[in-house]
Amino acid sequence: MKKIVIAMAGLIASLSPVAAQAGELDDMKQALQKLQERIAQLEARKEEPRPAPNSVPLLSGTALGGNPSATLYGKLDLFTEYNSGGNKGDRLALESGGLNGSRLGVKGGADIKEGLRAIYQLEAGFFANKGTLAQGGRFFGRQAYAGVESATWGRLTAGRQYSPMYNSVIAYDAFEQGYGSPTTDGNVSTGGTRFDSSIVYATPKFAGLSATAMLALGGETGRSSDAAAIAVNYERGPLGLTAAYQRDDHNSSTTAVIKNTFVGASYQLRNTRLLAAFGRAATDNDSGINRVRREWMIGSRTNATETGQLLLAYAEGHTEDVSPSDKGRVATLGWVESISAQSRVYGIVSAHKNAAGSALVPMGTSSANNYVVNPGDSAYGLALGYQYAF
């Protein structure tokens, strides 16, 4: 286009004497100037990105925040289970959630400004053996929250979230609430696992110390149904210590206030993490009959080979001053073998001894069904499973 204009300018120059005699030279110069301005406008437009036909304009990266991210992830966990020992008979089943609950989720965030990031997470649990939703049929029953985090100030989130008490207890469970775990069968209490309408604040770690606090608002008119929890952690070298407390005011149970206290200690000895913990659960019933349950567990996680991990756990729990006794004891042994970056296979054997008032059994962390025994019966379980994570 520019070449055409130059050629026209040359032509005008060569014809200028003739054009001048006709009185048209000035008009031609003005027309040429307008043409040059129009060409400049078209050239500038050419540099601008054009939207695709019928496309919806998108917000710029600056409008959305810096470094936006969204990650789709999940776990598929299936296992076969054989149970025996109870007077009601044996059981053979295919279940979901042996090591971890099957799930599908999305998480991500974006920078608000330097040092401050917006975050979110939505996570649905499901029974892989049935294809149905877990957590009572909730769509995002495992987690649903949003918030902000900063390396300097910590992390503040709101929504449906795990309790600091639950996270503390699981950290000292060798099976992390997997099949045969003392925290899965009920020997060791975790308190409420997740709380709706909860606000959770986690501090940054300072000199090995960190803390997490939660307040869950019941939101009911004329009735208290809130819950509050706090956990303090210390990690320095091979040593780990935790203390946690939770007060559930009619949230998980509509007829009682439940108060959980927990302390745990761990130590890394070469390839083995040694674990020990003690818990107390006090239930103040509205009827006036209060109960106190005392519990303890020990365990270990050993990286026995490059791809295999040996898990061991033993626990006991009982309620004070009840007759007959509801004391339960559990011993569990497991092996987890990584067969690829995303796949694991596992085998777990678990034995439960129940007093006359107890009927605890081995079960998966998030199973659709479980073995059933009469109070006082022993219960044994064997689980062979496969887990795929992405």
Buried (B, 14 or more C-beta within 10 A) or exposed (E): EEEEEEEBBEEBEEBEEEBEEEEBBEEBBEEBEEBBEEBEEEEEEEEEEEEEEEEEEEEEEEEEBEEEEEEEEBBBBBBBBBBBBBEEEEBEBEBBBBBBBBBBBBBBBBBEEEEBBBBBBBBBBBBBBEEEBBBEEBEBBBBBBEBBBBEEEBBBBBBBBBBBBBBBBBBBBBBBBBBBBBBBBBBBBBBBBBBBBBBBBBBBEEEEBBBBBBBBBBEEEEEEBBBBBBBBBBBEEEEBBBBBBBBBBBBBBEEBBBBBBBBBBBBEEEEBBBBBBBBBBBBBEEEEEEBBBBBBBBBBBBEBEEEBBBBBBBBBBBBEEBEEBBBBBBBBBBBBBBEEEEEBBBBBBBBBBBBEBBBBBBBBBBBBBBBBBEEBBBBBBBBBBBBBBE
